[in-house]
């Protein structure tokens, strides 16, 4: 979904995100979201445990910061909640920026 919306950015083998903006608020939807979270966490934690102490290069760190910047770009340009918050009469920019990564 990310690359579909941010069309000027192409990353091969990019992992996509899931967006729930248009799902109806029903018990079936809640069951689906719970199943996603449960299964994602059980697969993600072993990866984190295995890699959390791995060393990384400065080039890898720069890549991470670039990707974080792209995440912020996506939020500012396409996230409906962020866009709504910025378009109000008295936008709270600090409220939007608090969701940004600490370094980009």
C-alpha positions as CSV (number, residue, x, y, z in Angstrom):
1,X,0.0,0.0,0.0
2,X,2.8,2.4,0.9
3,X,4.5,2.3,-2.6
4,X,1.1,2.5,-4.2
5,X,0.5,5.8,-2.6
6,X,4.0,7.3,-2.6
7,X,4.5,6.6,-6.3
8,X,7.8,8.5,-6.6
9,X,9.5,6.0,-4.2
10,X,10.4,2.6,-5.4
11,X,11.9,0.0,-3.0
12,X,12.5,-3.5,-4.3
13,X,11.3,-6.2,-1.9
14,X,9.5,-3.5,0.2
15,X,7.3,-4.8,3.0
16,X,3.9,-3.2,2.8
17,X,1.7,-1.9,5.6
18,X,-1.8,-2.6,6.5
19,X,-4.3,0.2,6.9
20,X,-7.7,-0.2,8.6
21,X,-9.2,3.2,7.8
22,X,-12.1,1.8,5.8
23,X,-13.0,-1.3,7.8
24,X,-16.5,-1.2,9.3
25,X,-16.6,-1.3,13.1
26,X,-18.1,-4.8,13.5
27,X,-17.4,-7.8,15.6
28,X,-16.1,-9.6,12.5
29,X,-13.6,-6.7,11.9
30,X,-12.5,-6.8,15.5
31,X,-11.9,-10.6,15.2
32,X,-9.8,-10.0,12.1
33,X,-7.7,-7.3,13.7
34,X,-7.1,-9.4,16.8
35,X,-6.0,-12.3,14.6
36,X,-3.6,-10.1,12.7
37,X,-2.0,-8.7,15.9
38,X,-1.8,-12.1,17.5
39,X,-0.1,-13.8,14.5
40,X,2.1,-10.8,13.7
41,X,3.5,-10.6,17.3
42,X,4.2,-14.4,17.5
43,X,6.2,-14.2,14.3
44,X,7.9,-10.8,15.0
45,X,9.3,-11.4,18.5
46,X,11.6,-14.3,17.5
47,X,13.1,-12.1,14.8
48,X,13.7,-9.3,17.2
49,X,15.2,-11.6,19.8
50,X,17.6,-13.0,17.2
51,X,18.7,-9.7,15.7
52,X,18.5,-7.1,18.6
53,X,22.3,-7.3,19.4
54,X,23.5,-7.4,15.8
55,X,25.9,-4.8,14.8
56,X,25.2,-2.5,11.9
57,X,27.2,-0.3,9.6
58,X,26.9,3.5,9.2
59,X,25.5,2.9,5.7
60,X,22.8,0.7,7.2
61,X,22.0,3.4,9.7
62,X,21.7,6.0,7.0
63,X,19.3,3.7,5.1
64,X,17.2,3.4,8.3
65,X,17.0,7.1,8.7
66,X,16.1,7.6,5.1
67,X,13.2,5.1,5.5
68,X,12.1,6.8,8.6
69,X,11.9,10.1,6.7
70,X,9.8,8.3,4.0
71,X,7.5,7.2,6.8
72,X,7.1,10.7,8.0
73,X,6.5,11.9,4.4
74,X,3.8,9.3,4.0
75,X,2.1,10.4,7.2
76,X,2.2,14.1,6.3
77,X,0.9,13.6,2.7
78,X,-1.5,10.7,2.9
79,X,-2.6,9.8,6.4
80,X,-6.2,10.9,6.8
81,X,-5.9,11.6,10.5
82,X,-2.8,13.7,10.2
83,X,-4.2,15.6,7.2
84,X,-7.4,16.3,9.1
85,X,-5.4,17.4,12.2
86,X,-3.3,19.8,10.1
87,X,-6.3,21.3,8.3
88,X,-8.2,22.4,11.4
89,X,-8.4,26.1,12.4
90,X,-5.7,25.7,15.1
91,X,-3.5,22.8,14.0
92,X,-1.3,21.2,16.7
93,X,1.8,20.6,14.7
94,X,3.6,19.2,17.8
95,X,0.8,16.7,18.1
96,X,1.5,15.5,14.6
97,X,5.3,15.6,14.9
98,X,5.3,13.5,18.2
99,X,4.5,10.5,16.0
100,X,7.6,11.1,13.9
101,X,10.7,9.0,14.4
102,X,13.2,10.6,16.8
103,X,15.8,10.9,14.0
104,X,15.1,11.2,10.3
